[in-house]
């Protein structure tokens, strides 16, 4: 059995203990730090929290494991369908204690995410699903919409008798055994499960501990989703790896009110936290000056920025905004990673400060690196993502010749090391193509082909773009073929197999563009506005994405290869150069000024007056956010009709609660069939609350 030696660099925690798997790691914490708080979950309602010590976590995990061992065989896959909270963490380790393979996911909500979950269920051949009691009740109402879910054996782990823990018997777990499958697809039809072994997780945790300087005296605050590689490794496994507390909240809680993240760092004196680039932008945009007044961010030592391109302007603006409250520029740790490498590939730094490199944009377009001055109007600023540590190796390779690139040339990033996973579950050809690459000239390998473009300078990695078609928007991965499938099914006038989805960079933000051909028989009679609305609505509902531009093309005009494959990069280039054969086009326009909602006409009925006021406010908010004329907002339509995704809904919820002065139930936004119905529901709750207050 391979032994994975944990390396602790913090002088306050020195251990000669070696662990070969994550089970031994948690068992060690439970024995030697039984009463130390491991995880604290902050409820969406301020002031409410719940915690688990290492001993309590170990007990719950052992009890769940005993139950699972009675209904399964070692190596079976188990779906973990939990909302953010402590129940997920106990269930994850319960699977490991039972020698089962965990699959972190998010529970379906009102028939959303159903197709993705069913696809993963089929891909992994999972027979068991774990959740908590409340979610199980909710899921059971969806069985008619997803018959496959009914075939699973369901267990609400918060109902498991903890006395079962005494029956658990420790078994030898190989370091190379698969601990969990990290599904990378951000959509529904072609999910791929990265096989993360115990060794992968421990080796990547050792990398993180060294690069991001965690130790027993660290305190982590996180809102990252547990089903994402960033949230799983950094937010769940790293705290156990080094034995320090993690305070976490739901992603929705952060998006709804970004101040919650920074307030938790301030209140708990956190030393570590991290997020994708968009989260820092959201903080500077949404946190008002009066909300910052009592913040103290001076304890924050390591501020990780990863999971999507890191922007210089984002770092600069966040620093300028929060420096008066103790935030330090030197704490920024930009990084690069991907699920196929467990998480982190690079992030360690030399000069205790992010590296900003200015290069000539024209040279970069030719895959060459030529340095430029910061005041050169034709230069492009790139943020360095540090270097790797331990036995991880990064090489830059010409994707055509498969030989290492010269120092001043951009190429594909290849990675090798013990953090690189074995491959994709059940996908031998894709595993061979992605994880088993060798250099043509030297024969060195195997390497992981990341599909990302970059270069090395002074042993530091810089990311320049992607050669793979994966679309990354606000930290979430989306596969273009799945978006295209959604588009083609959204309206009968669209040609199947003749669409392309790709991302462009607009004002330092990735934006989604969709192009699709119209069926020849519809060319003379199709309603362009209707088709575009159908596309935007379908993509919003299925993928929770806004579309920046929709282009409807003439039949047989979209770029394809000789073998009939869509050339997405050629589509992207033709879009940027206005070369596509466009019949109808829609683009997101700059914000128009929208007047504030005025007072509703006086009505005899108090309920109707309140409802109309709320309805006017909602219409004005949607018009402003979606850049529409307020006259064109139809109160009989739903929020999703206007392209509002889950992130937009959380922003709406936060702004609405600030305007109302009290909290409302988030599900109302997703469940209400129309803007008018939502306004009515809110107005009724307001009246009932007022009546109750008078009565008391």
VENJO-V308056 format. One record per pair of residues at least 4 apart in sequence whose C-alpha atoms are under 8 Angstrom apart, sorted by the first residue. I is the first residue (numbers start at 0). J is the second residue. If there is no record, write none. Layout:
# VENJO-V308056
I;J
I;J
This chain:
# VENJO-V308056
0;19
0;173
0;174
1;19
1;173
1;174
1;175
2;17
2;18
2;19
2;174
3;17
3;18
3;19
3;20
3;174
3;198
3;201
3;202
4;16
4;17
4;18
4;19
5;16
5;17
5;18
5;201
5;202
5;205
6;14
6;205
6;208
6;209
7;12
7;13
7;14
7;205
7;208
7;209
7;214
7;241
8;12
8;13
8;208
8;209
8;212
8;213
8;214
9;13
9;212
9;213
9;214
9;215
10;214
11;214
11;215
11;216
12;214
12;215
12;216
18;23
18;24
19;23
19;172
19;173
19;174
19;197
19;198
20;24
20;172
20;173
20;174
20;197
20;198
20;201
21;25
21;95
21;197
21;201
22;26
22;92
22;95
22;96
22;172
23;27
24;28
24;239
24;240
25;29
25;53
25;57
25;239
26;30
26;57
27;31
27;32
28;32
28;33
28;53
28;54
28;239
28;242
29;33
29;53
29;54
29;56
29;57
30;54
32;53
32;54
32;242
33;52
33;53
33;54
33;55
34;52
34;53
34;54
35;52
35;53
35;244
36;50
36;51
36;52
36;53
36;244
37;50
37;51
37;52
37;53
37;238
37;239
37;242
37;243
37;244
37;245
38;50
38;51
38;52
38;85
38;244
38;245
38;246
38;247
39;48
39;49
39;50
39;51
39;85
39;244
39;245
39;246
39;247
40;48
40;49
40;50
40;84
40;85
40;246
40;247
40;248
41;45
41;46
41;47
41;48
41;49
41;246
41;247
41;248
41;249
42;46
42;47
42;48
42;49
42;248
42;249
43;47
43;248
43;249
43;252
49;85
50;85
51;55
51;56
51;85
52;56
53;57
54;58
55;59
56;60
56;89
57;61
57;89
58;62
58;161
58;164
59;63
59;89
59;90
59;93
59;161
59;164
60;64
60;89
60;90
60;91
60;92
60;93
60;94
60;96
60;164
61;65
61;93
61;96
61;163
61;164
61;165
61;167
62;66
62;93
62;159
62;160
62;161
62;162
62;163
62;164
62;165
62;166
62;167
63;67
63;89
63;90
63;93
63;94
63;156
63;159
63;161
63;163
63;164
64;68
64;93
64;94
64;95
64;96
64;97
64;164
64;167
65;69
65;97
65;163
65;164
65;166
65;167
66;70
66;159
66;163
67;71
67;94
67;97
68;72
68;73
68;97
71;75
72;99
73;97
73;98
73;99
74;98
74;99
74;100
75;99
75;100
75;125
75;126
76;99
76;100
76;101
76;102
76;123
76;124
76;125
76;126
76;127
77;94
77;99
77;100
77;101
77;102
77;125
77;126
77;127
77;128
77;129
78;101
78;102
78;103
78;104
78;120
78;125
78;127
78;128
78;129
79;87
79;90
79;91
79;101
79;102
79;103
79;104
79;105
79;128
79;129
79;130
80;103
80;104
80;105
80;106
80;107
80;128
80;129
80;130
81;86
81;87
81;104
81;105
81;106
81;129
81;130
81;131
81;134
82;87
82;105
82;106
82;134
83;87
83;224
83;225
83;248
83;249
83;250
84;88
84;248
84;249
85;89
86;90
86;130
86;131
86;156
86;157
87;91
87;130
88;92
88;235
89;93
90;94
90;129
90;156
91;95
91;101
91;103
92;96
93;97
94;98
94;99
94;100
94;101
95;99
95;100
95;101
95;178
96;169
98;172
99;178
100;177
100;178
100;179
100;180
101;178
101;179
101;180
102;179
102;180
102;181
102;182
103;179
103;180
103;181
103;225
103;226
104;116
104;225
104;226
105;226
106;112
106;134
106;138
107;111
107;112
107;113
107;116
107;138
108;112
108;137
108;138
109;141
109;670
110;141
110;144
111;540
111;541
112;116
112;187
112;541
113;117
113;145
114;118
114;187
114;188
115;119
115;186
115;187
115;188
115;190
116;120
116;187
117;121
117;145
117;147
117;148
118;122
118;187
118;188
118;189
118;190
119;123
119;190
120;124
120;125
120;126
121;125
122;190
122;191
122;425
123;192
123;424
123;425
125;151
126;150
126;151
126;152
127;151
127;152
127;153
127;154
128;151
128;152
128;153
128;154
129;153
129;154
129;155
129;156
130;134
130;135
130;153
130;154
130;155
130;156
131;135
131;154
131;155
131;156
131;157
131;158
132;136
132;155
132;156
132;157
132;158
133;137
134;138
135;139
135;153
135;154
135;155
136;140
137;141
138;142
141;145
142;146
142;147
142;148
142;149
145;149
146;150
147;151
155;159
163;167
172;176
173;197
174;196
174;197
174;198
175;196
175;197
175;198
176;196
176;197
177;194
177;195
177;196
177;197
178;194
178;195
178;196
178;197
179;194
179;195
179;196
180;192
180;193
180;194
180;195
180;424
181;192
181;193
181;194
181;195
181;226
181;227
181;228
181;338
182;190
182;191
182;192
182;193
183;190
183;191
183;192
183;193
183;338
183;476
184;189
184;190
184;191
184;476
184;477
184;478
185;190
185;475
185;476
185;477
185;478
185;542
186;190
186;477
186;478
186;481
186;482
186;541
186;542
187;481
188;481
189;481
191;423
191;424
192;423
192;424
193;338
193;339
193;420
193;421
193;422
193;423
193;424
194;420
194;421
194;422
194;423
194;424
195;199
195;200
195;341
195;420
195;421
196;200
196;420
197;201
198;202
198;417
198;418
199;203
199;341
199;417
199;418
199;419
199;420
200;204
200;232
200;236
200;341
200;418
201;205
201;240
202;206
202;417
202;418
203;207
203;341
203;342
203;343
203;417
203;418
204;208
204;232
204;233
204;236
204;237
204;240
205;209
206;210
206;343
206;387
206;388
206;389
207;211
207;212
207;213
207;237
207;343
208;212
208;213
208;214
208;237
208;241
209;213
209;388
210;346
210;347
210;348
210;388
211;301
211;332
211;346
211;347
212;301
213;217
213;241
213;271
214;241
214;242
214;243
215;241
215;242
215;243
216;243
217;243
217;244
217;269
217;270
217;271
218;243
218;244
218;245
218;246
218;267
218;268
218;269
218;270
218;271
219;234
219;238
219;243
219;244
219;245
219;246
219;269
219;270
219;271
219;272
220;245
220;246
220;247
220;260
220;263
220;264
220;269
220;271
220;272
221;230
221;234
221;245
221;246
221;247
221;248
221;260
221;272
221;273
222;230
222;247
222;248
222;249
222;250
222;253
222;260
223;227
223;229
223;230
223;234
223;249
223;250
223;274
224;229
224;230
224;231
224;249
224;250
225;229
225;230
225;231
225;234
225;235
226;230
226;231
227;231
228;232
228;337
228;338
228;341
228;342
229;233
229;234
229;306
229;342
230;234
230;235
231;235
231;236
232;236
232;237
232;341
232;342
233;237
233;238
234;238
234;245
234;247
235;239
236;240
237;241
238;242
238;243
238;244
238;245
239;243
246;263
248;252
248;253
249;253
250;254
251;255
251;646
251;649
252;256
252;257
252;259
253;257
253;258
253;259
253;260
254;281
254;646
254;649
254;650
255;649
255;650
255;651
255;652
255;653
256;285
256;286
256;650
256;653
257;261
257;281
257;282
257;285
257;286
258;262
258;282
258;286
258;290
258;291
259;263
260;264
261;265
261;294
261;296
262;266
262;294
263;267
263;268
263;269
264;268
264;269
264;270
264;272
264;296
264;299
265;269
265;294
265;295
265;296
265;298
266;295
268;296
268;298
268;299
269;298
269;299
270;298
270;299
270;300
270;301
271;299
271;300
271;301
271;302
272;299
272;301
272;302
272;303
273;301
273;302
273;303
273;304
273;305
274;278
274;279
274;303
274;304
274;305
274;306
275;279
275;304
275;305
275;306
275;307
275;473
275;474
276;280
276;304
276;305
276;306
276;307
276;308
276;309
276;310
276;313
276;473
276;474
277;281
277;473
277;474
278;282
279;283
279;313
279;314
279;317
280;284
280;313
280;316
280;317
281;285
281;286
282;286
282;317
283;316
283;317
283;320
286;290
286;291
287;291
288;292
291;324
292;324
294;324
295;324
295;325
295;326
296;324
296;325
296;326
297;324
297;325
297;326
297;327
299;326
299;330
300;330
301;330
301;331
301;332
302;330
302;331
302;332
303;331
303;332
303;333
303;334
304;309
304;331
304;332
304;333
304;334
305;309
305;333
305;334
305;335
305;336
306;334
306;335
306;336
306;337
306;474
307;335
307;471
307;472
307;473
307;474
308;462
309;313
309;333
309;382
310;314
310;381
310;382
310;507
311;315
311;355
311;380
311;381
311;382
312;316
313;317
314;318
314;331
315;319
316;320
317;321
318;322
318;326
318;327
318;328
319;323
321;325
321;326
322;326
322;327
322;328
326;330
327;331
328;352
329;351
329;352
329;353
330;351
330;352
331;352
331;353
332;346
332;347
332;348
332;352
332;353
332;384
333;346
333;353
333;382
333;383
333;384
333;385
334;343
334;344
334;345
334;346
334;383
334;384
334;385
335;343
335;344
335;345
335;346
335;384
336;340
336;342
336;343
336;344
336;345
337;341
337;342
337;343
337;344
337;449
338;342
339;419
339;420
339;422
339;447
340;344
340;414
340;418
340;419
340;420
340;447
341;418
341;419
341;420
344;386
344;387
344;391
344;414
345;384
345;385
345;386
345;387
345;388
345;460
346;384
346;385
346;386
346;387
347;384
347;385
347;386
347;387
347;388
348;352
348;353
348;385
348;386
349;385
353;382
353;383
354;382
354;383
354;384
355;380
355;381
355;382
355;383
356;370
356;380
356;381
356;382
356;383
357;370
357;371
357;372
357;373
357;378
357;379
357;380
357;381
358;362
358;363
358;368
358;369
358;370
358;371
358;372
358;378
358;379
358;380
358;381
359;363
359;368
359;369
359;370
359;371
359;377
359;378
359;379
360;364
360;377
360;378
360;379
361;365
361;377
362;366
362;367
362;368
362;369
363;367
363;368
363;369
363;409
366;408
366;409
366;410
367;407
367;408
367;409
368;407
368;408
368;409
369;407
371;375
371;378
372;378
373;378
373;380
374;378
381;461
381;462
381;463
382;461
382;462
383;459
383;460
383;461
383;462
384;459
384;460
384;461
384;462
385;458
385;459
385;460
385;461
386;458
386;459
386;460
387;391
387;392
387;393
390;416
390;417
391;414
391;415
391;416
391;417
391;418
392;414
392;415
392;416
393;412
393;413
393;414
393;415
394;403
394;412
394;413
394;414
395;403
395;404
395;409
395;410
395;411
395;412
395;413
395;453
395;454
395;455
396;401
396;402
396;403
396;404
396;410
396;411
396;412
396;413
397;401
397;402
397;403
397;404
397;410
397;411
398;402
398;410
398;411
400;439
401;437
401;438
401;439
401;440
402;438
402;439
402;440
403;438
404;408
404;409
404;410
406;454
406;455
406;456
407;454
408;454
409;452
409;453
409;454
409;463
410;452
410;453
410;454
411;448
411;449
411;450
411;451
411;452
411;453
411;466
412;448
412;449
412;450
412;451
412;452
412;453
412;454
413;446
413;447
413;448
413;449
414;419
414;446
414;447
414;448
414;449
415;419
415;444
415;445
415;446
415;447
419;447
420;434
421;430
421;434
422;426
422;427
422;430
422;431
422;433
422;434
423;427
423;429
423;430
426;430
427;431
428;432
429;433
430;434
430;435
431;435
431;436
432;436
433;447
433;448
433;449
434;445
434;446
434;447
434;448
435;444
435;445
435;446
435;447
436;444
436;445
436;446
436;447
436;448
437;442
437;443
437;444
437;445
437;446
438;442
438;443
438;444
450;465
450;466
450;467
451;462
451;463
451;464
451;465
451;466
451;467
452;462
452;463
452;464
452;465
452;466
453;460
453;461
453;462
453;463
453;464
454;460
454;461
454;462
454;463
455;459
455;460
455;461
456;460
456;461
465;469
468;478
468;479
468;501
468;567
469;476
469;477
469;478
469;479
470;476
470;477
470;478
470;479
470;501
470;502
471;475
471;476
471;477
471;502
471;509
472;476
472;477
472;509
472;510
473;509
477;481
477;482
477;542
478;482
479;483
479;499
479;500
479;501
480;484
480;499
480;500
481;485
482;486
482;500
482;538
482;542
483;487
483;498
483;499
483;500
483;513
484;488
484;495
484;496
485;489
485;537
485;538
485;541
486;490
486;493
486;498
486;534
486;537
486;538
487;491
487;493
487;494
487;495
487;496
487;498
487;515
488;493
488;495
489;493
489;530
489;533
489;534
489;537
490;530
490;533
490;534
492;517
492;518
492;521
492;525
492;530
493;515
493;516
493;517
493;518
494;498
494;515
494;516
494;517
494;518
497;515
497;516
497;557
497;565
498;513
498;514
498;515
498;516
498;557
498;565
499;513
499;514
499;515
499;565
499;566
499;567
499;570
500;511
500;512
500;513
500;514
500;567
501;511
501;512
501;513
501;567
501;568
501;571
502;509
502;510
502;511
502;512
502;571
503;509
503;510
503;511
503;512
503;571
504;508
504;509
504;510
505;509
505;510
510;546
510;547
511;544
511;545
511;546
511;547
511;548
512;546
512;547
512;548
512;549
513;546
513;548
513;549
513;550
514;549
514;550
514;551
514;552
515;550
515;551
515;552
515;557
516;551
516;552
516;553
516;554
516;555
516;556
516;557
517;521
517;522
517;551
517;552
517;553
517;554
518;522
518;554
519;554
521;525
522;553
525;530
526;530
527;531
527;551
527;583
528;532
529;533
530;534
531;535
531;549
531;585
532;536
532;640
533;537
534;538
535;539
535;545
535;546
535;641
535;642
536;540
536;639
536;640
536;641
536;642
537;541
538;542
538;543
538;544
538;545
538;546
539;543
539;544
539;545
539;639
539;642
539;643
539;644
540;544
540;639
540;642
540;644
543;643
543;644
543;645
544;642
544;644
545;642
545;643
545;644
546;587
547;586
547;587
548;584
548;585
548;586
548;587
549;584
549;585
549;586
550;581
550;582
550;583
550;584
550;585
551;581
551;582
551;583
551;584
552;556
552;557
552;579
552;580
552;581
552;582
552;583
553;580
553;581
553;582
556;579
556;580
557;565
557;570
557;579
557;580
558;565
558;566
558;567
558;569
558;570
559;563
559;564
559;565
559;566
560;564
560;565
560;566
566;570
567;571
568;572
569;573
570;574
570;579
571;575
572;576
573;577
573;578
573;579
574;578
574;579
587;626
588;626
589;626
590;623
590;624
590;626
591;623
591;626
591;627
591;628
592;623
593;619
593;622
593;623
593;628
593;629
594;619
595;616
595;619
596;612
596;615
596;616
596;619
597;612
597;615
598;612
599;608
599;611
599;612
599;615
600;608
601;608
602;607
602;608
603;607
603;608
604;608
605;609
606;610
606;682
606;683
606;686
607;611
608;612
609;613
609;682
610;614
610;675
610;678
610;679
610;681
610;682
611;615
611;678
612;616
613;617
613;678
613;681
613;682
614;618
614;634
614;674
614;675
614;677
614;678
615;619
616;620
617;621
617;674
617;678
618;622
618;629
618;632
618;634
618;674
619;623
619;629
620;624
620;651
621;625
621;626
621;627
621;632
621;641
622;626
622;627
622;628
622;629
622;632
623;627
623;629
625;641
625;642
627;631
627;632
628;632
634;673
634;674
634;675
635;672
635;673
635;674
635;675
635;676
636;640
636;672
636;673
636;674
637;641
637;671
637;672
637;673
637;674
638;642
638;643
638;668
638;669
638;673
638;674
639;643
639;644
643;647
643;648
644;648
645;649
646;650
647;651
648;652
648;668
649;653
650;654
651;655
652;656
652;665
652;668
653;657
654;658
655;659
656;660
656;661
656;662
656;663
657;661
663;667
663;681
665;669
666;670
667;671
667;677
667;680
668;677
671;676
671;677
672;676
672;677
673;677
674;678
675;679
676;680
677;681
678;682
679;683
680;684
681;685
682;686
683;687
684;688
685;689
686;690
687;691
688;692
689;693
690;694
691;695
